């Protein structure tokens, strides 16, 4: 049975992993005859956001402990991840990708990537371990691979349809670090066949949980196909 490492980065769209994307991706993995193991870095998350008001809260939380909420406690420290025990990797979206796994939310193309995440992504690409990256999380991939021989093709959505974000600006940022951006709607995914990377726009586009269900299904099915 194929096994996918799901990399979580908190719990909640504004300061961690996007819960619907993460949960529906895990469901899709199971529905397509594979299994998963959740991982998260054991670090303090950048900040905590009140998901009712959108305001920052005066407290600290741990990324691994918060991610365990989504994983129902079955989760491992990212440092315990062994690529040889996995067939693929999946990273859901949510601002945790741009705040906890990287600093893209604050520094854009000049951002830094958490060292253990950078090391994981580079080794996965080098060893042809397939990766699925949802929503905003492709920014982590492109920054991790910046300066290497790899120039991934990814998507963060399309500027031709409604989005709560400036897709054109994201695309420009991605290309400024040496990657390539392809436009894709919520009904589409983008596949870099050479590097075995699947990306799906998910909540980068204006959609709902049904759109996320379909988009994550497409991404997971393609991930398992190219493994």
C-alpha positions in Angstrom: 0.0 0.0 0.0 1.3 3.4 -0.9 2.0 5.7 2.0 1.9 9.5 1.9 3.6 11.9 4.4 1.2 14.7 5.1 3.1 17.8 6.3 0.9 19.9 8.6 1.9 23.4 9.9 -0.7 24.3 12.5 -4.5 24.2 12.7 -6.5 26.9 11.0 -6.3 28.8 7.8 -4.9 32.2 9.1 -2.1 30.8 11.2 -1.7 27.2 10.3 -2.8 24.4 7.9 -6.2 24.9 6.1 -8.3 22.3 7.9 -10.7 21.5 5.0 -7.8 21.1 2.5 -5.9 18.9 5.0 -8.8 16.7 6.0 -10.2 16.3 2.5 -6.7 15.4 1.2 -6.4 12.7 3.9 -9.8 11.4 3.0 -8.9 11.3 -0.7 -5.7 9.4 0.1 -7.7 6.7 1.9 -10.5 6.6 -0.7 -7.9 6.0 -3.4 -6.4 2.9 -1.6 -3.4 4.5 0.0 -2.5 5.5 3.6 -0.9 8.5 5.2 1.2 9.6 8.2 1.0 13.1 9.5 4.1 15.1 10.4 4.7 18.7 11.6 7.7 20.7 12.8 8.1 21.0 16.6 8.4 24.8 16.7 6.5 27.8 18.0 4.1 29.1 15.3 4.7 32.6 14.1 1.5 34.0 15.8 -2.0 33.0 16.8 -5.0 34.5 15.0 -8.6 34.6 16.3 -10.5 33.0 13.5 -13.7 34.8 14.4 -12.3 38.4 14.4 -9.1 37.9 12.3 -7.2 39.7 15.1 -3.9 38.5 16.6 -4.1 36.9 20.0 -1.5 37.5 22.8 -0.5 33.9 23.2 1.9 31.3 21.8 1.2 27.9 20.4 3.3 25.0 19.1 3.0 23.9 15.5 3.2 20.2 16.2 0.7 20.3 19.1 -1.8 22.4 17.0 -1.3 20.1 14.0 -2.1 17.1 16.2 -5.7 18.4 16.4 -6.2 17.7 12.7 -4.4 14.4 12.9 -6.4 13.3 16.0 -3.1 12.9 17.9 -1.5 10.5 15.4 1.4 12.6 14.3 5.2 12.7 14.4 7.8 15.3 14.7 9.0 16.3 11.2 12.5 15.4 12.3 11.4 11.7 12.5 10.3 11.6 8.8 12.2 9.1 6.8 11.7 9.5 3.0 12.6 5.9 2.4 9.5 4.9 4.3 7.2 7.1 2.1 6.0 7.0 -1.5 5.0 10.6 -1.6 4.5 13.9 0.3 1.5 16.2 0.5 1.5 19.7 1.9 -2.0 21.4 2.4 -2.4 25.1 2.2 -3.2 27.7 4.8 -1.1 30.6 6.0 1.0 28.3 8.1 2.9 27.4 4.9 3.8 31.1 4.5 4.3 31.9 8.2 5.6 28.7 9.9 7.2 26.7 7.1 8.5 29.8 5.4 8.3 33.6 5.8 6.7 34.2 2.4 3.7 36.0 4.1 6.1 38.7 5.3 9.1 38.6 2.9 7.6 37.4 -0.4 10.3 36.1 -2.8 13.0 37.1 -0.3 11.6 34.8 2.3 13.4 32.0 4.1 12.3 28.4 4.4 12.4 26.3 7.6 15.7 24.3 7.2 14.2 20.9 7.8 11.5 21.6 5.3 14.0 22.8 2.7 16.1 19.8 3.2 13.1 17.5 2.9 11.9 19.0 -0.3 15.3 19.1 -2.0 15.9 15.4 -1.0 12.4 14.4 -2.2 13.0 16.0 -5.6 16.5 14.5 -5.9 15.1 11.1 -5.1 12.0 11.4 -7.4 9.6 11.2 -4.4 6.3 12.6 -5.7 5.0 15.8 -4.0 1.5 17.3 -4.0 1.3 20.9 -2.9 -2.1 22.6 -2.3 -3.2 26.3 -2.3 -0.4 28.7 -1.2 2.1 25.9 -0.2 3.9 25.9 -3.6 5.7 29.0 -2.4 7.5 26.8 0.0 8.5 24.4 -2.8 9.9 27.1 -5.0 11.9 28.8 -2.3 13.3 25.5 -1.1 14.4 24.7 -4.7 15.7 28.2 -5.4 19.4 28.1 -6.4 19.3 24.4 -7.3 19.2 22.8 -10.7 15.5 22.3 -10.3 13.0 24.8 -11.7 9.5 23.5 -10.7 6.3 24.2 -12.7 3.6 25.1 -10.2 0.2 26.9 -9.9 -1.3 29.1 -7.3 -4.5 29.7 -9.4 -5.5 32.0 -12.2 -6.0 35.7 -12.6 -8.8 35.0 -15.1 -11.3 34.0 -12.4 -12.3 35.3 -9.0 -9.8 35.0 -6.2 -9.4 36.6 -2.8 -5.7 37.1 -3.6 -3.5 38.8 -6.2 -2.6 35.8 -8.3 -0.6 37.8 -10.8 1.6 39.1 -8.0 2.1 35.5 -6.6 2.9 34.3 -10.1 5.5 37.1 -10.6 7.0 36.3 -7.2 7.3 32.6 -8.0 9.0 33.3 -11.3 11.4 35.7 -9.7 13.0 32.9 -7.8 13.5 30.7 -10.8 10.3 28.6 -10.9 7.5 28.6 -13.5 3.9 29.4 -12.9 0.9 28.0 -14.9 -2.6 29.3 -14.6 -5.2 26.9 -13.3 -8.8 27.2 -12.1 -10.4 25.4 -9.1 -11.3 22.6 -11.5 -7.7 22.0 -12.6 -4.3 20.9 -11.3 -0.8 21.4 -12.7 1.7 18.6 -13.0 5.4 18.9 -13.4 6.1 15.4 -14.8 9.8 15.8 -14.7 10.1 16.7 -11.0 6.9 14.7 -10.1 5.2 17.7 -8.5 1.4 18.2 -8.4 0.0 21.5 -7.5 -3.7 22.5 -7.0 -5.0 26.1 -6.3 -7.7 25.1 -3.8 -8.6 28.2 -1.6 -6.4 30.5 -3.6 -9.5 30.7 -5.8 -13.0 31.8 -4.8 -14.7 28.5 -4.0 -16.3 26.4 -1.2 -15.9 23.0 0.4 -17.3 21.2 -2.7 -14.7 22.9 -4.9 -12.0 21.9 -2.4 -13.3 18.4 -2.3 -13.0 18.1 -6.1 -9.6 19.8 -6.4 -8.0 17.8 -3.6 -9.3 14.6 -5.2 -7.7 15.5 -8.5 -4.4 16.3 -6.8 -4.3 13.1 -4.8 -5.3 10.9 -7.7 -2.6 12.4 -9.8 0.0 12.1 -7.0 -0.8 8.4 -6.6 -0.7 7.9 -10.3 2.8 9.4 -10.8 4.3 7.6 -7.8 
